[in-house]
Amino acid sequence: MSTPDSPELYRFTQPIVGMIWAQTNQGVIGADGGMPWQLPEDMAQFKRVTMGHPVVMGRKTWDSFPAKFRPLPGRTNIVVTRQEGWGSTPGAAGAVVLDSLDQALVEAQLSPGGNEVWVLGGGQVFAQAMDSCNVAAITVINTNVPGDTQAPALGPEWSFRGASPVKGWHTSRNGTEYRFTLWAKGETEFVAPE
């Protein structure tokens, strides 16, 4: 298998359950219920990767999206929460609400585009999903900002599969440096599109 130079330009040759997040060099993924940076290119990458596929997230992650972006268009939005009755509140409008990650992953795989399922977090959902996922699409941001939520640790069963750029950093139009990375577990294969 050849490794793509640009992980934002791939397609998987088998069904996957992936995690997608942005983090600082130190692994910070959130602060006070949001992201402590502005990076439009990461938002574009997130949309490009997840569009047309179901997304699974915890209630706090759902709540972190501005109301005008909920539900994320073009994707089945599945929210996992143990908060009884939340699914019937106005804040849950547009979400498929389930009380366990296992149920959410089954629902996602049966949804349109379910050959690729993307777990969006937050921290507790990532920790629970780690064993079920075989791909991690991670935007690394070259910054050091404080935060209260850390990225999940990828264990030795994960292998680095590529980055864009291969070396160094892209520079955002706002001056922030970043790179897209792709990690996979086991024999997960992908190819660059033609």
N, C-alpha and C positions, 0 to 999 in steps of 0.2 A: 504494500500500500504506500502510495506517496503521500507525504504530508503537505497540505496546502500552505502556501506562503501567507494567505489571508483568510483567517478563520471565518470572517463574515461572508465569505464566498464558498460555501460548501453545501452539499446535500448528503443526507445520510442514506445508506443503502439498506438499512434495517430500521425497524421501529426503535425509538429511543425515549427515555425519560430523562430529561436534562434539567439542570439547575442553571439559572442565569442571574448574575449580580455584578455590581461594580464595587470596587474596593480600593482603598489607599494602599500604598506600599506596606503599611503596617497592618493591613487587614481590616480596617474600619469600614463597615458598610452602612452605618446609620448613626444619627444623633437626634435625640428628641423627636422620634417618630418620622424623620425625614432623612434626606441625603445632605450631608454638609458640603456640597459642591454644586456647581452648575456646569453641566457638560452636554451640550446639545447633540454632539456626535454620538455619545453613549445612548441617548434617548432614541436616536435614529437607528442605531445598531439593535437596540432592544426591540423596536418595532419590526425591523427587517427580519429578525430571527423568529419572533413569536407570532407574527401575523398569520392568520389562517389556522392556528393550532390552539388547543386548549391551554389555559394557564391556571395554575393552582397556587393559592396563597392563603396565608392566615388573615384573620379579620383586621389586625393592626396594619398589615401591609395594604389591604384594601382601603382602609381608612386613610392611609398616608397619601393616596392618590387624590388630587383635587376632584371635587364632585363632578365637574364638567367632563372629566376623563373616565368616569365610572359608568357603566362597565367599559373596559378596554374594547374598542370596536374591532370587529373582525375576528374575535376570539371568544370561545366559551370561557367565561370567568367563573371559576370554582373557588369558593371561600370555605376554609375549614375553621370552625369555631365550636367551642363547647358552651358558648353563651346561649342558654335556652331562650328561644323566642326571637333571637336576633334576626333570623331569616324573614320574619314577617314585618320588620320595621322598614320605614322609608329608606334608611341608609343602606339596606341590602338590595334595593331595586336593581335588577339586571344580573344578579349573581345567582348561581346555583350554590346553595348553602348545605354543607354536610358537616357531620360532627366528628369525622375521623379522616386521617390522611389516606388510609387504605381505601375507604369508600371513594374519596376524591380521585385517587389515581385510577380506579376502575371506571368511574364516570368519565374521566378525561379520555381514557383510551377508547371509550365507546362514542365520544363526541366527534363532530366533524374535524378532520385534520388530526385525529387521535394517534396517528402513526408517530407524531412528535408531540410530547407533552412537556411543558415547561413549568418548573417550580420556581416561583418568584420570591419565596421567603415568607416571613422573616426568619430570624435566627432559630427559633424553636422548630419551625416547619422544615428548614434546611436540615437540622440535626435529625429529625424524624425521617426525612426523605433520603438521607445519604445512602442507605443500603439498597434502596429501590432505583436509584439513578445510575446512569452509565455515562453521562456527559456533563461537563461543567463548562459553560461559556462565561468567561470572567473578563471584565474590563478592569485593567489595573491603571489607577490614576496616580501620577507621580506627584503626590502631595502628602503632607503630614498634618492632618487636622484631627482634633480630638473627636471622639464619638463614644456612644454607649452600646453599640452592637458590633460584634466582630463577625467576620466571614467564617464559615465552617472550615475546619481543617481537612484537607484532602490527605488521606492515608497513603501507604505505600502501594496499594492496589491501583492507584490512579497514575496515569502517565501523561506527560506533556506532549501534545500533538501538533502544536504550531502557534505562531503569533503573527500579528500584523501591527507594526512592521516587524520583520524577522529580528532586527536589531534596533535598538534605540526606541524613539517615541514618535507618535504623531503629535502635532501641536494643534490644539483647538483654536477656533477663531477668537476665543477669549484668552488665549495664551496658556491654557492648561495642557500639560503633557499627559498622554495616555497611550495605552496599547491594548489590543484585543488578544486574548489568549484562549486556547481551547485545550481542555483536558478530557481524557476518556478512561474508562475502566474496561478491562478485559479485551475482547476482540472487536470492540465497536469500530466499525469502518465508516468512512465518509469519502466523498470524492468532490473535486472542484467541478462546478457545473460547466457544461460545454458552451 
